[in-house]
Amino acid sequence: MITHDTSVTISALDVATDAADVVGHLFKQYYQESALCVYGFVEGKDDPSFYRHMIERELPDGWTLRLYPAGTKSKVYRTYNGMDWSRFNGERICFFVDRDLQDFISEPNMNANNIYVTDGYSIENHVVDGRMVIGFLADVYDVGMQNPKDEAELLACFKTNESVFCEAMMPIMAQILVWRRCAVAACLSDVKLKDMFTFVGVSCKPKSRSELLQALCKQVGCDLSSDDEVIAAETEIRRHQWPNRMVRGKFVLWHFIQQCYAISQSITDILPSYSGRIRKRIEHGPTNAMVLIGPRMHTPPSLKSFISENYLNFIRNLA
């Protein structure tokens, strides 16, 4: 039996707009007790593109999923608090939020059996996968691997670039962490990584540490913290069990898309004998990348367990 701590109060929820009330109203409007349907609430409008496919492939035939973007993590929590849990089955209605930098910040968080928190910064962090890059290059750019050796060479290039990118992102994420702790309102949507990273052939080339931090501050309009503060925060992130997963997911997604494009345009730098035709079969960019990548993502083990313990358990009990 799922338990809910309805006494949980979070100060951040007090400043949430009534958007959470609106999405809760929409849910109640479409909720059907007898329908073969499970329900979920996510943060942003792009999140359903990721979660829908990963969840639906775990559901039995005939069952559907309806997801509602609440807008922010605090609004997801507010929606949870607004549920009448004497009326609704908690295993049927789940909530999905990003971890963000909560491992380093003492901020209010809610714990309940039907609230899923991502393993890394956000669900987009699971894009970084060797199988994903091979499939994406094949489907989007018509890059076909001729043999296992070619595939291994391509994956080695991908891993090298991933390592270079994540290493360069450490001071950026450290500065973001310092701002978060100081309640500095830095709009991360204003960050333009194209001004910080370039690709020379297939190789990812970041600007210097100093240039990266200066560009970050200029883009979001916030002051650069002292070296001591940034280095201390960076040390904390590096000590995390999975430091690379602490890079903001939308940054990881941007790098993935740019890297796949660079590889497609300069694949002979990796595979000199490659003779296949390279063509962009599907138009894409930052605004629709999620729609292309979502169906290709593998369900993380933690999410699989969460689905089993909630949605599937609810379905099994009905049977």
Secondary structure, 3 states (H helix, E strand, C coil): CCCCCCCCCCHHHHCCCCHHHHHHHHHHHHCCCCCCEEEEEECCCCHHHHHHHHHHCCCCCCCEEEEEECCCHHHHHHHHHCCCCCCCCCCCEEEEECCCCCCCCCCCCCCCCCEEECCCCCHHHHHCCHHHHHHHHHHHHCCCCCCHHHHHHHHHHHHHHHHHHHHHHHHHHHHHHHHHHCCCCCCHHHCCHHHCEEEECCEEEECCHHHHHHHHHHHHCCCCCCHHHHHHHHHHHHCCCCHHHHCCHHHHHHHHHHHHHHHHHCHHHCCCCCCCCCCCCCCCCCCCHHHHHHHHCCCCHHHHHHHHHHHHHHHHHHC
